[in-house]
Amino acid sequence: MSLPKEVKKLVERFRDNRDVYCSSAYNEAQARHEFIDPLVREKALIQRQNDTTDKQIDQLVYELYGRPTRKSASSRRQRSEC
């Protein structure tokens, strides 16, 4: 899987302006706004895409082999939280 465009842009921006971002004038709030929050959003998007793909694979396995699909991670978590 290749990096999403947004992540590549963030990495390039950091690389191009590393001196500014590593200076004492650049603070945590700026880092959160410019890098951390966008990376967290991208991570969530990738996770949703992976979850969707996992469900599609499970469904295909069921259709091909007529077997129940393995329990998804979310259903295992729900059961253990009870």
N, C-alpha and C positions, 0 to 999 in steps of 0.2 A: 504494500500500500504506500503510495506516495503522500507526501505532506500536502495538506490542503493549502490553497493559494493564500488564505489569510495568515496561516502560520508562517509560510515562506516570507510573506511581506514583513511580518513582525521580526523575524530573524534577520532579514536583510537590513531593516531599519536600525535594529540594535547594532549590528555589525558596522554599519556606516557611521553611527553616532556613538560608538562605544565610550569614547572619552567623556562625552557629556553625561551619559548614563552612569558612569563610574565615578563621577565627581561628587563632592560633598554637597554641591548645590542641588543635585537631583534627589528628591525625597521619596519616601515610601508611597505616599499618596499618588504621586505622579507615576511611579512604577506600576501601581495597582491599576490606575486608569488606562495607561498606555499599553501595558503588556499582560499583567496577570488576569484581569477580567476578560479581555479578548481570548486569551489562551484557555481559560476555564470554559467559556462559551463554546469554543471549538472542540474541546474535549467532550463536552456534553453532547454535541452534535455527532461526533464520531461514535460515541457510545450508543446513541439512539440508532445510528445506522448499523452498527454491529449487532445490536439486539434484534433489529428487524431482519437482518440477514440470517441470524441464528434461527429465528422462528420460521423463516422461509425454508431453510435447510431441513429443519425438523419436519415440516409439513411434507416436503418432497420425500423424505425417508419413509414417512408413514404411507404416502401414496404409492411409492415404489414397492415397499416390502410388506405393507399391511400390518406393520407392527406399531405399537404405541411409541410415541417419541419419548426421548429421555426427559426427565423433569427439568424444566428451565431453572436457571439460577433464582429468578424471582419467586417461583413457587416454592423452592426449597427454603428461601429466606422467610417467606410468609409462614410456612409451617413451623419453622424453628422459633419464630417470634411469639407464637401462641403460648 
